[in-house]
């Protein structure tokens, strides 16, 4: 009896865990460097705007195999260490 109850509790826990994993949004995170400030801002501003627009277009068409794309942008201001 105790083993049956334990097996039932474990199976319910596993199903709850799998259900929550399947319910999560399918997102691809892509990082990009965008020089919006600094000496290369003339190129960076145009590049970054175009890149973000293209990612919005891809997402509006369903993403990549159902995955939406989230762009993580880093602006290092073209400061060389």
PEZITA-V919333 format. One record per residue. PHI is phi as a letter, one per 30 degrees, with the letter a starting at -180 (NA if undefined). PSI is psi in radians with two decimals (NA if undefined). BURIAL is + if it has 24 or more other ideal C-beta (glycine too) atoms within 12 Angstrom, else -. Layout:
# PEZITA-V919333
PHI;PSI;BURIAL
PHI;PSI;BURIAL
This chain:
# PEZITA-V919333
NA;-0.79;-
d;-0.65;-
d;-0.64;-
d;-0.72;-
d;-0.73;-
d;-0.77;-
d;-0.68;-
d;-0.79;-
d;-0.71;-
d;-0.74;-
d;-0.66;-
d;-0.72;-
d;-0.73;-
d;-0.73;-
d;-0.67;-
d;-0.71;-
d;-0.78;-
d;-0.65;-
d;-0.70;-
d;-0.58;-
d;-0.70;-
d;-0.43;-
d;-0.18;-
d;2.62;-
d;2.53;-
c;1.87;-
b;2.35;-
c;2.22;-
c;2.19;-
b;2.23;-
c;2.55;-
b;2.59;+
c;2.27;-
b;2.02;+
d;1.47;+
d;-0.25;+
b;2.84;-
j;-2.95;-
d;-0.38;-
c;0.35;-
d;-0.43;-
d;-0.59;-
d;-0.74;-
d;-0.71;+
d;-0.75;-
d;-0.74;-
d;-0.83;-
d;-0.74;+
d;-0.76;-
d;-0.69;-
d;-0.79;+
d;-0.70;-
d;-0.72;-
d;-0.69;-
d;-0.64;+
d;-0.68;-
d;-0.80;-
d;-0.77;-
d;-0.62;-
d;-0.38;-
c;0.25;-
j;0.04;-
i;-2.71;-
c;1.89;-
h;0.71;-
i;-0.14;-
c;2.24;-
d;2.65;-
c;2.29;+
c;2.13;-
c;2.23;+
c;2.01;-
c;2.37;-
b;2.22;-
c;1.86;-
c;0.09;-
h;0.38;-
h;0.71;-
c;2.00;-
d;2.29;-
d;NA;-
